[in-house]
Amino acid sequence: MKANDLKFEVDDGVYPPAEDTYLLLDAIELESADSFLEVGCGAGLISMAAAEVTKSVVAIDISLNAVRNTIGNMKLNSVGERSGVIQSDLLGALARDARFSVIAFNPPYLPEDDSVTELDHVFVGGNSGVELTERFILQAIPHLEKKGRIYIVVSSLADIERISDFMESQGLKVNSIAEAALFFESIRVLQGSA
Ligand SMILES: C[S@@+](CC[C@H](N)C(=O)[O-])C[C@H]1O[C@@H](n2cnc3c(N)ncnc32)[C@H](O)[C@@H]1O
């Protein structure tokens, strides 16, 4: 998937699209028949790129700033007609019977430390950095269509093997489909197939 000529603004307190955003964007393969859910949409770039290809998009973020930012960017590009943007803690606000063929999350993955900042929701993934991702996996699986796919960004700063093992323990077939070396870490995209 490509961002092509999508324009976007990044509001205060919202994660600005970075290497991890573009790695995930490039790794996700979508077709017109797909129904796409992005958890943690931030400024909305990935959801907007998906909206250009698929029949429907739902974008979720726990941050109201991010939700408003995504709605604004969708309007800027006139791509939101078949999209819903929802404020929710992970998939909690979805109807029980909502199903998607593709679900993606570029999660916060840093381990907690003693400092607390207003941007913790963007960077901190739990006590050891993976708890939020594990909670996401548990919530996402019941919302996957048969033969659906989950895409997750993982970092060497957290425990990649723990996440991969956890996905397998929940019945997903896991493949590492993209990788990038950054300054202090390497990041990967894991694809889990139902
Ligand atoms: C690393 S940013 C990624 C943003 C965007 N998807 C991108 O790739 O540029 C992580 C996003 O997840 C959101 N987030 C964190 N915890 C969440 C939760 N429990 N439920 C939904 N979204 C959450 C954050 O607010 C943030 O927008």
The ligand as an ORCA input file, in Angstrom:
! r2SCAN-3c Opt
* xyz 0 1
  C       2.995      4.817     17.475
  S       1.454      5.681     17.273
  C       1.001      5.170     15.612
  C       0.129      6.175     14.908
  C      -0.149      5.864     13.428
  N      -0.859      4.615     13.257
  C       1.154      5.810     12.653
  O       1.605      4.677     12.351
  O       1.727      6.866     12.385
  C       0.387      4.696     18.331
  C      -1.061      5.167     18.359
  O      -1.806      4.261     19.172
  C      -2.723      4.986     19.954
  N      -3.096      4.173     21.124
  C      -2.347      3.945     22.235
  N      -3.015      3.164     23.095
  C      -4.205      2.871     22.505
  C      -5.338      2.125     22.915
  N      -5.375      1.484     24.096
  N      -6.395      2.045     22.078
  C      -6.380      2.699     20.878
  N      -5.339      3.440     20.448
  C      -4.261      3.528     21.245
  C      -1.976      6.265     20.299
  O      -2.841      7.296     20.721
  C      -1.243      6.551     18.991
  O      -2.022      7.359     18.131
*
